[in-house]
Amino acid sequence: MLAAALTTGCGDKLNIEPQQSIDEGEALSTSENVQAVLVGAYDALGDGDLYGGQLMKDTDLLADDGEVFWSGTYIQPREFYVKSIQTNNANVESTYLAAYVAINIANNVLSALDVVDEAERDRVEGEALFIRGLVYFDLARTYGKAWNDGDPTQNPAVPLVTAPTRTIDESSRVPRNTVAQVYDQAITDLTRAVELLPEENGFFATTYAASAVLARIYLQQQEYGKAAQAANRVIEEGDYALVGNYANAFNNTATSTSEDIFAIQVTTQDGVNSLHTFYANPDNGGRGDIDILPAHLALYEEGDERLSLFYVDDPSDPQTLVRTGKWKNQYGNVPLIRLAEMYLTRAEANLRAGSTVGATPQEDLTVVRERVGLSPTSATLEAILLERKLELAFEGHSLHDTKRTEQAVDDIPFDADRLVYPIPLREVDAAGLQQNPGYGG
C-alpha cells in the first residue's frame, strides 16, 4: 500500500502543469489568449534594453558633441560616448535581441488573428503592426546607414522576419535586408495600423501613434510633404494638448499626460526606466553617470523654462555636477512620442517643402516656444532645428537628427562608419550576418 501511494504521489507531481508558461498551441488558441500575448509584446517593447531607455541613451551618447560627459564605470556606454564601439559590446547585442523578441511576439499575434473575436480583430492586428513597424524602423536607422547616407536600396540594414520563429534551424539564418526594404516594411505596417487602430486606446497604440511614427520615418527620408501631412493629422485630429508646464511632461507615474501620443508605462510592479538609472543622481535613486556640461546649457535663451528642469548634485558647491531632471523618477513613464515633436516636425517639413499644411512654420515654432516662456522668433531652419534639439534633448533624437541634417559629430562626418552600430558579434557568428563597414570581417 505504501509503495502504491508513493508511486501515485510521484506520478501526480511529475504531471503538474507549469504555472509560469503555457504550451504554444494553448497560448494562441483563443481570442483572450492572443490578446494576452499582445500585452506581452508591449512588455517586450518597454524592456530596459529597448524603449525602456537603453536605445535612446546609447544613441544620444554616440551623437554627443561635447555637451555631456560620461563619468560612469560601465565600459559599454563609454564605447558609445568615445565613438569606438566593439562588435562584442553587450548593449549593442541586448538592444538587438530585445528588438527581435518584440518583433517575434508581434508576429505570433499576427499569425493567430483568425481566432480573435471579430470585434477586437482590427485593433489587435493594428497594435501588433504598430509594434513591428516601430521596432523595424529603429533597427534600420541604428544598425544600418542613414537613409541619406549612400544608396538605401543597396546599404544593408537588418533581417526582415515577418513570420513567427518557433524553432531554430537552417531556415532561421535570414540575411540582412536593405535599408529601403526595412523602411518599406515599417511604412506598410504603420500605414495599415493607421487604418485599423482606434482613436482612443488607453495607453496602448492608437491610430495617431501610428501616424506619428510615420511622420518620423518620412522626415528621416526627407519626404517633407508626407511628414507634414502625418504630423498634421496627429495635431489636428488627435485629442492632445501640450501640458502647461514643460516639467510636467516628465516623471509621471502610472498615467500619461495630455501631451503623450505614446509612452512606455512604468510602475512599481512592472516596467523599467533605464534613463533614470543613468541620468538621475544617487539622491534620486540613479547612478549619476551622465553629467550635463556648460556647452549644452549655453544653448538655452535667458528665461527658457526648460532650464529650470536641470538640477545640481550639491547647490552649495559651485563646481557641482549638473543633471537633467527629465528622468528623476525611477517609476516615471518614458514618453516615446510627444505632441511637441509633431509641432516641430510639421514646422520643419512645411518650411523645407514650402508649404503651410495645417499651420505656418512660424505658428508651430511659436506654440513650442511660448509653452516654455519664450517670445516668438523668426522661423528659419536653423531656429527650428535648435528648438527641436532643446525641446527633445536626452530623449533619443540626437543621432538621427544629426545624420539626416548631415552634421558632424565631434569632427566625425555624419556618414562615418563609427556612427553606425555594428551587427552584434553573436549574430555574425551564429547567423552568418554580414558585418558593417569599419568593424572588420
C-alpha positions in Angstrom: 0.0 0.0 0.0 2.9 2.4 0.9 4.6 1.6 -2.4 1.4 2.3 -4.3 0.8 5.6 -2.5 4.4 6.7 -3.3 4.1 5.7 -6.9 0.8 7.6 -7.2 2.2 10.6 -5.4 5.3 10.8 -7.7 3.1 10.4 -10.8 0.9 13.4 -9.7 3.9 15.6 -9.2 5.5 14.7 -12.5 2.3 15.6 -14.3 2.0 19.0 -12.7 1.3 21.7 -15.4 3.8 24.5 -15.4 2.4 27.7 -13.8 4.7 30.3 -15.5 4.4 29.2 -19.1 1.9 27.6 -21.4 2.1 25.5 -24.5 2.3 27.3 -27.8 -0.9 25.8 -29.1 -2.8 26.9 -26.0 -1.2 30.4 -26.0 -2.7 31.2 -29.4 -5.8 29.1 -29.2 -8.4 31.7 -28.0 -9.1 35.4 -28.5 -8.4 36.1 -24.9 -5.0 34.3 -25.0 -3.9 36.1 -28.2 -4.7 39.4 -26.6 -2.7 38.4 -23.5 0.2 37.6 -25.8 -0.2 41.1 -27.4 0.2 42.6 -23.9 3.4 40.7 -23.7 4.6 42.4 -26.9 4.2 45.8 -25.1 6.1 44.4 -22.2 8.9 43.5 -24.6 8.8 46.9 -26.1 9.4 48.5 -22.8 12.4 46.3 -21.9 15.2 48.4 -20.4 17.4 47.4 -23.3 15.0 48.8 -25.8 12.4 51.6 -25.3 12.8 51.4 -21.6 15.7 53.6 -22.2 18.9 52.0 -23.4 18.2 52.6 -27.1 17.7 56.3 -26.6 20.5 56.8 -24.1 23.2 55.0 -26.2 22.3 56.7 -29.4 22.4 60.1 -27.6 25.9 59.2 -26.2 27.1 58.3 -29.7 25.8 61.7 -31.0 27.3 63.8 -28.2 29.5 66.6 -29.3 30.8 68.0 -26.1 27.5 68.7 -24.3 27.6 65.8 -21.8 30.2 63.8 -20.1 30.0 60.0 -19.4 31.5 59.6 -15.9 30.2 56.1 -15.3 32.3 53.0 -14.9 30.4 50.8 -17.4 32.6 50.1 -20.4 29.7 49.5 -22.9 28.1 53.0 -22.7 31.6 54.5 -22.7 32.3 52.9 -26.1 29.3 54.9 -27.5 30.5 58.1 -25.8 34.0 57.8 -27.3 32.7 56.7 -30.7 34.6 53.4 -30.6 32.1 50.6 -30.3 33.3 47.0 -30.2 31.5 44.2 -32.0 31.1 42.3 -28.8 29.5 45.4 -27.0 26.9 43.9 -24.7 24.5 46.9 -25.2 24.6 46.5 -29.0 23.7 42.9 -28.5 21.0 43.3 -25.9 19.2 46.0 -27.7 19.2 44.0 -30.9 17.9 40.9 -29.2 15.2 42.8 -27.2 14.0 44.3 -30.5 13.6 40.9 -32.2 11.8 39.5 -29.1 9.2 42.2 -29.5 9.0 41.6 -33.3 8.6 37.9 -32.8 5.8 38.3 -30.3 4.0 40.7 -32.7 4.5 38.1 -35.5 2.9 35.4 -33.3 -0.1 37.6 -32.7 -0.5 38.3 -36.4 -0.3 34.6 -37.1 -3.3 33.9 -34.9 -5.8 36.7 -36.0 -8.3 34.1 -37.1 -9.1 33.1 -33.5 -9.5 36.7 -32.3 -13.1 37.9 -31.8 -14.2 39.9 -34.8 -15.0 42.9 -32.7 -11.4 43.0 -31.5 -9.6 41.8 -34.6 -8.8 45.1 -36.2 -7.4 46.6 -33.0 -5.3 43.6 -32.2 -3.8 43.5 -35.7 -3.2 47.2 -35.7 -1.4 47.1 -32.4 0.9 44.2 -33.5 1.7 46.0 -36.8 2.4 49.2 -34.9 4.9 47.5 -32.6 6.6 45.7 -35.5 6.8 48.8 -37.7 8.2 51.0 -34.9 10.9 48.5 -34.0 12.0 47.8 -37.6 12.3 51.5 -38.3 14.6 52.0 -35.3 16.6 48.9 -36.1 17.2 50.1 -39.7 18.4 53.5 -38.7 20.6 52.3 -35.9 22.2 49.1 -37.3 22.2 50.4 -40.9 23.3 53.6 -42.6 21.1 56.7 -42.5 18.6 57.0 -45.4 20.6 59.9 -46.9 24.0 58.1 -46.5 24.7 56.4 -49.8 22.1 54.2 -51.6 19.4 52.9 -49.2 18.4 50.3 -51.9 21.9 48.8 -51.5 23.0 49.5 -48.0 22.3 46.6 -45.6 20.1 47.1 -42.5 18.7 44.1 -40.6 17.0 40.8 -41.4 13.3 41.2 -42.1 11.4 38.4 -40.3 7.6 38.7 -40.7 6.6 35.2 -39.6 6.9 33.7 -36.1 10.2 32.0 -35.2 9.3 29.0 -33.1 12.2 26.6 -33.8 15.8 27.3 -34.9 17.0 25.5 -38.0 18.8 26.4 -41.2 15.9 28.5 -42.4 16.4 30.8 -39.4 19.6 32.1 -41.0 18.0 35.1 -42.7 20.3 37.5 -44.4 20.2 41.3 -43.9 17.7 43.2 -46.0 18.5 46.7 -47.3 17.7 49.9 -45.6 15.0 50.6 -48.2 13.3 47.2 -47.7 13.1 47.6 -44.0 11.8 51.2 -44.2 9.2 49.9 -46.8 8.1 47.2 -44.3 7.8 49.7 -41.5 5.8 52.1 -43.7 3.5 49.2 -44.8 2.9 48.1 -41.2 2.3 51.5 -39.9 0.1 52.6 -42.7 -2.1 49.6 -42.2 -2.1 50.3 -38.4 -3.4 53.8 -39.0 -6.4 52.3 -40.7 -7.0 49.6 -38.1 -6.3 51.3 -34.8 -8.9 53.3 -32.8 -8.6 57.0 -31.9 -8.6 56.1 -28.2 -7.0 53.0 -26.7 -5.9 53.7 -23.2 -2.1 53.7 -23.0 -1.8 51.3 -25.9 -1.1 52.3 -29.5 -3.7 54.4 -31.4 -4.1 55.5 -35.0 -2.4 58.7 -34.1 0.6 57.0 -32.6 1.0 55.1 -35.9 0.7 58.4 -37.8 3.4 60.0 -35.5 5.9 57.2 -36.2 5.1 57.6 -40.0 5.9 61.3 -39.6 9.3 60.3 -38.1 10.0 58.0 -41.0 9.1 60.5 -43.7 11.2 63.2 -42.0 14.1 60.8 -42.0 13.6 60.0 -45.7 13.3 63.8 -46.4 9.8 63.2 -47.7 8.8 66.5 -46.3 5.3 66.8 -47.8 4.3 63.4 -46.3 6.0 64.2 -43.0 3.9 67.4 -42.7 0.7 65.6 -43.5 1.3 62.8 -41.0 2.2 65.2 -38.2 -0.7 67.5 -39.1 -3.1 64.6 -38.7 -1.9 64.0 -35.2 -2.1 67.6 -34.2 -5.4 68.5 -35.8 -7.4 65.2 -35.3 -5.9 63.7 -32.1 -7.2 64.8 -28.7 -3.8 66.0 -27.5 -2.6 69.2 -25.9 0.8 70.5 -24.6 0.9 70.4 -20.8 1.1 73.9 -19.4 4.4 73.4 -17.5 7.2 71.8 -19.5 8.5 69.9 -16.4 5.1 68.2 -16.0 5.6 66.3 -19.3 8.1 64.1 -17.4 8.4 61.9 -14.3 4.7 60.9 -14.4 3.8 57.6 -12.7 1.1 55.2 -13.9 -0.6 57.7 -16.2 0.0 59.5 -19.4 -0.2 63.3 -19.9 -2.3 65.1 -22.5 0.9 65.5 -24.4 1.8 61.8 -24.7 1.0 60.3 -28.0 2.7 57.1 -26.9 4.6 56.3 -23.7 6.2 53.3 -22.2 4.4 52.5 -18.9 6.4 52.0 -15.8 5.0 51.1 -12.4 6.4 49.8 -9.1 5.4 46.3 -10.2 6.5 46.3 -13.9 8.5 48.2 -16.4 11.9 49.8 -16.4 13.1 53.3 -16.8 16.8 52.9 -17.5 17.1 56.6 -18.5 16.6 57.3 -14.8 19.3 54.8 -13.9 22.0 56.7 -15.8 20.8 60.3 -15.8 19.5 60.7 -12.2 21.9 61.3 -9.4 22.2 59.0 -6.3 19.9 61.2 -4.2 17.2 60.4 -6.7 18.0 56.7 -7.0 20.2 56.8 -10.1 23.8 56.2 -10.8 24.6 59.8 -12.0 26.7 58.6 -14.9 25.8 61.4 -17.4 26.8 65.0 -16.5 25.4 67.9 -18.4 28.1 70.3 -19.5 28.1 74.1 -19.9 28.2 73.8 -23.7 24.6 72.4 -23.6 23.3 74.8 -21.0 24.6 77.7 -23.0 22.3 76.9 -25.9 19.2 78.0 -24.0 17.9 81.6 -24.0 17.5 83.5 -20.8 14.1 82.9 -19.5 13.7 79.5 -21.1 11.7 77.4 -18.6 13.4 74.3 -19.8 16.5 75.4 -17.9 14.6 75.1 -14.6 14.4 71.3 -15.2 18.2 71.0 -14.7 19.5 70.5 -11.2 22.8 70.2 -9.4 24.0 67.5 -7.0 25.1 70.0 -4.3 23.7 73.5 -4.6 26.4 74.7 -2.1 29.2 73.7 -4.3 29.9 75.9 -7.4 31.8 73.0 -9.1 28.9 70.5 -8.6 27.6 68.4 -11.4 24.6 69.3 -13.4 21.8 66.7 -14.2 18.8 66.7 -16.4 15.5 66.5 -14.5 13.7 64.7 -17.2 14.4 61.3 -15.6 14.3 61.9 -11.9 11.5 59.4 -11.1 12.5 55.7 -11.1 8.9 54.7 -11.8 8.2 57.5 -14.2 6.8 56.7 -17.6 9.1 57.1 -20.6 7.4 59.4 -23.2 8.3 58.0 -26.5 6.3 60.3 -28.7 5.2 63.8 -27.5 3.0 66.3 -29.2 5.8 68.9 -29.2 7.7 66.7 -31.6 4.8 66.8 -34.0 4.7 70.6 -34.0 8.4 70.8 -34.7 8.2 68.1 -37.4 5.3 69.9 -39.1 7.2 73.2 -38.8 10.4 71.9 -40.4 8.7 69.8 -43.0 6.5 72.7 -44.1 9.5 75.1 -44.2 11.5 72.7 -46.3 8.6 71.8 -48.6 7.5 75.5 -49.0 4.0 74.5 -47.7 1.6 75.5 -45.0 -0.1 72.2 -44.1 -2.2 72.9 -41.0 -0.2 76.0 -40.0 2.8 78.1 -40.9 6.3 77.2 -39.6 6.2 80.4 -37.7 2.9 79.4 -35.9 4.2 76.0 -34.9 7.5 77.3 -33.7 5.7 79.9 -31.6 3.5 77.3 -30.0 6.5 75.4 -28.7 8.4 78.5 -27.6 5.5 80.1 -25.8 5.0 77.0 -23.7 8.4 77.5 -22.2 8.1 81.2 -21.7 9.9 82.4 -24.8 8.7 85.1 -27.3 8.3 84.4 -31.0 11.4 84.4 -33.2 11.8 84.1 -37.0 11.1 80.6 -38.2 14.4 79.9 -40.0 15.5 76.3 -40.5 18.3 77.0 -38.0 15.9 78.2 -35.4 13.5 75.2 -35.9 16.4 72.7 -35.6 17.8 74.4 -32.5 14.3 74.4 -30.9 14.0 70.7 -31.7 17.4 69.9 -30.2 16.5 71.7 -26.9 12.9 70.5 -26.7 13.7 66.9 -27.3 17.1 66.7 -25.6 18.0 63.4 -23.9 15.0 61.6 -25.5 16.9 59.7 -28.2 16.6 62.0 -31.2 20.1 63.4 -31.4 21.9 60.8 -33.5 19.2 60.6 -36.1 18.6 64.3 -36.4 22.4 64.8 -36.7 22.6 62.3 -39.6 19.6 63.4 -41.5 20.8 67.1 -41.4 24.3 65.9 -42.3 26.1 67.5 -39.3 29.4 66.3 -38.0 29.8 64.8 -34.5 33.0 65.9 -32.7 34.6 66.4 -36.2 33.4 63.0 -37.3 31.4 63.2 -40.6 27.7 62.2 -40.3 28.3 59.3 -42.7 31.3 57.8 -40.8 31.2 54.1 -40.2 31.7 54.5 -36.5 28.4 56.3 -36.1 26.6 53.2 -37.2 26.1 50.3 -34.7 28.0 47.1 -35.5 26.0 44.0 -36.1 26.4 42.0 -32.8 29.2 39.6 -33.0 26.8 36.9 -31.8 24.7 37.3 -34.9 27.8 37.3 -37.2 29.0 34.1 -35.7 25.7 32.3 -35.2 23.6 33.6 -38.2 26.4 34.4 -40.6 25.3 38.0 -41.0 27.4 40.5 -42.9 29.2 42.9 -40.6 29.0 46.7 -41.1 32.0 48.5 -42.7 34.6 49.6 -40.2 34.1 46.7 -37.9 36.3 44.1 -39.5 35.2 40.8 -41.2 
